[in-house]
Structure formats: C-alpha cells, structure tokens
C-alpha cells in the first residue's frame, strides 16, 4: 500500500486485525525483511511494516535524514492509519528510529522490541567513515554498501545460498539518494543512552548470537539501561536475526507478547499488549 506522508510517497505493508504490531527495518534494507513476521503474526495482530524514507519503495529526499525525521514519518503514518498506541519492533537502524520514536512520542507506544541495535552514537571515526561511504555512493552507486554489508548480515556459518541472495535483493531496492541520506542521518544521531531509563513501556531486546555488525554486548547494555527490559539471544543468527532464524525469533516474540497480555506486571496501566 502507499500514501503521501510528510510530502513523500510512503510504501508500507498493513495486514491483519487487532493490536498494532509495527516492524521497522534496518539499513539499507526494506520492509520485506519482515515477511516471515508478517505471515506469522497477521492472524493475531494488525501488522504494519513501512519502508523508511529513501529505502525500499519509499521516496527519498536530499540531505541527512535524522532518526527523529524517520520517527515523525512513522508517527504521521500511524495517525493516517488510525492505529492508536503500537507495539514497535525496530531492527538495527530501525531500532535507532524506534528509540527516537519512544523519546518523541511516548504515548504512541504500548511496548518496544529492539533487535540487533544499540543506544550509542557513532564515534567521530565511525561518523567520518559513514560520510566517506556516502561520498562513494554518490560517485558510484549503492554497490559499495551492498558489498560491504551483505556478507555480514547472516551468521558466518550460514550456508543457505537462497537466503544470502534474498539479503542482496533487499539491499538492491535502495536508491543512492536514500542510502546517502540515511548514512548522513545515522552519522549525526544523538546518543540515546542517557534517557534509556525513562522508557516506561515493557521492552524486549533481541540479538543474534553471531551478529558481527552490532554485537550482542550492545543488547546487554540496552537491557541493563531500560527498566522493564528482558534480553533474548538467538543462537546461530547474525545481524538479520529475524530473517535468518525466523522460527526462534517469532517464538521469542510470541512468548513475550503472551506474557505481556497475561502478566500482572504491566507498566502500561490498562494498555496490555
Ligand atoms: C543496520 O543494519 O541498520 C545498520 O547496520 C546500522 C548501522 O550501520 O549502524
């Protein structure tokens, strides 16, 4: 489906009925990385997965896209769809956006799931490297990013060639302009660590045990910083944990969601997930 949001054409998946369960993809990926979650959860939830600005099929805009801008796009989309508060799942860059959303729109959240992501900002060297990469994409297209990132998306022991091919397909849809904008936006993102303690919704943190892009130690830091957070490490999974080990990921998410709707411990008051 597509609609005009904040002056851009935004493309998104919206399937099923019930409590809204929203999935935000990482960089330089698309909503299609969540296809196995859409199939698994649409019989019980309203599953929404947008392509973030400039990635997948959603229109790009020039200049850096700060994480707060992606969060505003999401907020506008959710208003357009009339969802009310959502359970928000963000992977990697989608996790940076989920944290920005939690800060800017706390009342729009029922619960938070942070997957293969982290709270910290880029180091000065890391931010400089992103800007160099952005220059290379401007000069020669997105293949430099695909070649650097595709081999690290799955665990080093993964031998499924079709899965690796899918990862490259996800990345192939990103436009150079969108990739540059997201790289520059990530380079300038603020450190979220100082306000993790203010997150009041139930939070699940999930990491792939073999994630070489954002190691599981970053997930432990998130879990320790967020008051109601639980941590789940999925074995034999790399950075794209929800795609690579979808059954284990879906089981972990389903179990945590079920616990949220039955538990007496409910920091969200009446809003059970
Ligand atoms: C992602 O998967 O979204 C990126 O690896 C995040 C990043 O580069 O920091």
Boltz pocket constraint, residues with backbone or C-beta under 6 A from the ligand:
constraints:
  - pocket:
      binder: B
      contacts: [[A, 25], [A, 26], [A, 27], [A, 28], [A, 91], [A, 92], [A, 93], [A, 94], [A, 186], [A, 213]]
      max_distance: 6.0
